[in-house]
Amino acid sequence: MTRSDPLSDVLHILDARSVVSTGLKASGDWSVRVDRHVGMKFNAVLAGRCHLEVQGVVPVELEEGDCFLLTQGISFTIASDLKQRSQPARDVFAGPADYFAIIDGGVGNDFMCIGGRMDTETEIDFLKSSLPSLVLLRTQSEEAGRVRWLLDRLLAELSLQYPGSNAMSEQIMHMIFIEMIRASVDSNDGVVNWLGALLDPRIGRAMQLIHAEPSRSWRIEELASASNLSRSQFSARFAEILGIAPIEYLLRWRMTLAAKALRRGREALSKIAYETGYNSEAAFGAAFKRVHGISPGRFRELARDQSILSRSGPSSPK
């Protein structure tokens, strides 16, 4: 059996795509406000210092080498001084050159940052709820060191513009996001959740088995044995960490895979049912409706309509 990696599985199901965002070079007195946004945003301070204020979070001061990830799409402000009047980000980044927007606020306090955005076609609640609104890595941390190495490679790709630089830059940014998501386990103030469960030596093993063979008719005894726990100990520990029973987690993961297949719109319902562990379309349909609230056929219709709408509508700015 192939070893499964649940985080990679989820990022694949989400169709997660990372892109490099326009950076910022500023001097003197300045302030930029980013309104509510879709997806996750990452920024790293390359030079200088700034203040960061995230809605609902205590403001922090950032220095060269610090980086942060915003996961919930809430508004935030970066500034030389939070008392400064903010400029909307849409104005600041309206006409960038060479990957950086410029704010000339006077002499001194030179500052530079670069960032990226991770977008997903869908959302999976148990991943999003695992992430704190702000993940902050300080420059002296081991994780920040790995991110800095990736940023050096990113900046080299942006400056050299070799063939394939755009593709390389996107892949490097994707790796940065994965590093930041991993680091979020230590930023959740002791709250144990889906990401934390992956690191649990007992429950993480059971999750790997479920992701590796989602169509298998897993019994609690099998998962408990693989986790070196009794049935009762395993069920209690799984529910304590993830908030749901193991079989409920299996059901939700199966239905997540089914939703992905239905969005593609090519496979027969009987085939999707079989691949997610059901011997009949009726049993599959009942399970799908329990999780998603509508039948598989209706879900496919809505997904097709949404796809047509997104292709025919105006393209959104980067």
Stockholm file with secondary structure:
# STOCKHOLM 1.0

chainA/1-318         MTRSDPLSDVLHILDARSVVSTGLKASGDWSVRVDRHVGMKFNAVLAGRCHLEVQGVVPVELEEGDCFLLTQGISFTIASDLKQRSQPARDVFAGPADYFAIIDGGVGNDFMCIGGRMDTETEIDFLKSSLPSLVLLRTQSEEAGRVRWLLDRLLAELSLQYPGSNAMSEQIMHMIFIEMIRASVDSNDGVVNWLGALLDPRIGRAMQLIHAEPSRSWRIEELASASNLSRSQFSARFAEILGIAPIEYLLRWRMTLAAKALRRGREALSKIAYETGYNSEAAFGAAFKRVHGISPGRFRELARDQSILSRSGPSSPK
#=GR chainA/1-318 SS CCCCCHHHHHHHHTTCEEEEEEEEEEEESCEEEECSCSSEEEEEEEESEEEEEETTSCCEEEETTCEEEECSCCCEEEESCTTSCCEEHHHHTSSCBTTEEEEEESSSCCEEEEEEEEECSSCCHHHHTTSCSEEEECTTSHHHHHHHHHHHHHHHHHHHCCTTHHHHHHHHHHHHHHHHHHHGGGGSTTCCCHHHHHHSTTHHHHHHHHHHCTTSCCCHHHHHHHTTSCHHHHHHHHHHHHSSCHHHHHHHHHHHHHHHHHHHTCSCHHHHHHHTTCSSHHHHHHHHHHHHSSCHHHHHHHHHHHHHHHHHSCCCCC
#=GC SS_cons         CCCCCHHHHHHHHTTCEEEEEEEEEEEESCEEEECSCSSEEEEEEEESEEEEEETTSCCEEEETTCEEEECSCCCEEEESCTTSCCEEHHHHTSSCBTTEEEEEESSSCCEEEEEEEEECSSCCHHHHTTSCSEEEECTTSHHHHHHHHHHHHHHHHHHHCCTTHHHHHHHHHHHHHHHHHHHGGGGSTTCCCHHHHHHSTTHHHHHHHHHHCTTSCCCHHHHHHHTTSCHHHHHHHHHHHHSSCHHHHHHHHHHHHHHHHHHHTCSCHHHHHHHTTCSSHHHHHHHHHHHHSSCHHHHHHHHHHHHHHHHHSCCCCC
//
